[in-house]
Amino acid sequence: MLTGGEVAAMALIEGIARLLPGVLGNEASATEESHSPSQQGSSSTRSTRAGRVSGDARPELLLGGNHGEIARYRREQAH
């Protein structure tokens, strides 16, 4: 429940503004977000910082912080 519409209005404005060219600064940012259509189906490659989540060991690569290698790994796993 909201006491006013300000927060909801700001969220709506933010969501719409992100669709406008040049707003993000880097156009690739919108396609690399976890909820973007290009990332759908790759949720199995998402990881937290923890080495184990729900009993499953995470690949060391995902824990290393090399964003380029992580992106490559996710692309490979999505196919």
Legacy VTK file of the C-alpha trace (Angstrom):
# vtk DataFile Version 3.0
C-alpha trace
ASCII
DATASET POLYDATA
POINTS 79 float
0.000 0.000 0.000
1.283 3.422 -0.920
0.369 6.631 0.859
0.789 8.580 -2.355
1.478 7.984 -6.013
4.937 9.563 -6.088
6.951 6.340 -5.782
4.788 4.512 -8.308
5.034 7.451 -10.721
8.842 7.553 -10.397
9.086 3.810 -11.089
6.880 4.180 -14.157
8.911 7.139 -15.438
12.165 5.245 -14.872
10.902 2.196 -16.759
9.699 4.217 -19.730
12.758 6.478 -19.840
15.066 3.448 -20.084
13.456 2.639 -23.431
14.510 5.977 -24.939
17.746 6.026 -26.982
20.663 7.592 -25.112
19.131 7.467 -21.639
21.305 4.605 -20.391
24.534 5.879 -21.907
25.444 2.372 -23.070
22.752 0.819 -25.254
24.018 -2.685 -24.421
23.095 -2.173 -20.769
19.414 -2.863 -21.407
20.141 -6.174 -23.140
22.487 -7.401 -20.413
19.996 -7.070 -17.567
18.790 -10.324 -16.049
15.166 -9.605 -16.938
15.821 -8.589 -20.560
14.489 -10.866 -23.346
18.032 -11.767 -24.458
18.773 -13.201 -21.002
15.590 -15.245 -20.682
16.196 -18.947 -20.372
19.651 -18.458 -18.895
18.578 -18.311 -15.253
20.544 -21.484 -14.530
23.724 -19.503 -15.104
22.814 -16.858 -12.535
24.767 -17.101 -9.358
25.207 -15.393 -6.057
28.551 -14.752 -4.437
28.136 -17.873 -2.336
30.074 -20.936 -3.472
27.064 -23.114 -2.769
23.410 -22.260 -3.181
20.740 -24.800 -2.292
23.415 -27.480 -2.158
24.633 -26.898 -5.727
28.272 -25.926 -6.212
28.791 -22.898 -8.474
31.525 -22.942 -11.117
34.636 -21.120 -9.914
34.459 -18.948 -13.024
31.252 -17.312 -11.772
32.874 -16.425 -8.465
35.988 -14.820 -9.957
34.539 -11.465 -10.999
35.799 -11.467 -14.610
32.715 -10.027 -16.297
33.907 -10.865 -19.815
34.469 -14.520 -18.949
31.166 -14.700 -17.081
29.308 -13.244 -20.095
31.006 -15.768 -22.400
30.092 -18.625 -20.025
26.446 -17.496 -19.904
26.234 -17.290 -23.695
27.656 -20.809 -24.011
25.286 -22.180 -21.359
22.241 -20.552 -22.996
22.660 -22.680 -26.143
LINES 1 80
79 0 1 2 3 4 5 6 7 8 9 10 11 12 13 14 15 16 17 18 19 20 21 22 23 24 25 26 27 28 29 30 31 32 33 34 35 36 37 38 39 40 41 42 43 44 45 46 47 48 49 50 51 52 53 54 55 56 57 58 59 60 61 62 63 64 65 66 67 68 69 70 71 72 73 74 75 76 77 78
